[in-house]
């Protein structure tokens, strides 16, 4: 499990209380949320033969989970709002990740949660979060995709690991597909969005 984030990270989704303000149109126009996976390296990835901290770029790809909120912006009050309390914003509470190799489940599954109760804590900075108004120090709020916006609330990576001691076992070569399920809310209603990466060939 080191490969995707640098350490094993499997935790239950954190519970987030969301303040919802009434919109001028009376709410959302429907779920209107979709996602797709951007890759920094589409492959093939070659197995890393050194310690994970020294792996070359040809062994790793970064995942950008681009999320589109096609709901339209609406007016709101009061002015002291965070991104996560703007009407029609999609507020992300956690992301589940699984992997398959050559069409079969690979045995990797993890749930990542954003700050302030981040899992894994060392990678809290991979979430797009903001501060509450007038907070000092920063009172971190949940990541949110605003209506009419496409952005990446979370990014991660995968290193194709070899058989070095700190790799926790040799990974198989083959064609990998990663599936991401975003859990969140839209105007207080649960909305889950699932997307998968393109096929990534990994080899020696």
Secondary structure, 3 states (H helix, E strand, C coil): CHHHHCCCCCCCCCCCCCCCCCCCCCCCCCCCEEEEEEECCCCCEECECCCHHHCCHHHEEEEEEEEEECCCCCCCCCCCCCHHHCCCCEEEEEEEEEEEECCEEEEEEEEEECCCCCECHHHHHHECCEECCCCCCCCEECCEECCCEEEEEEEEEEECECCCHHHCCCCCCEEEEEEEEEEEEECCEEEEEEEECCCEEEEC
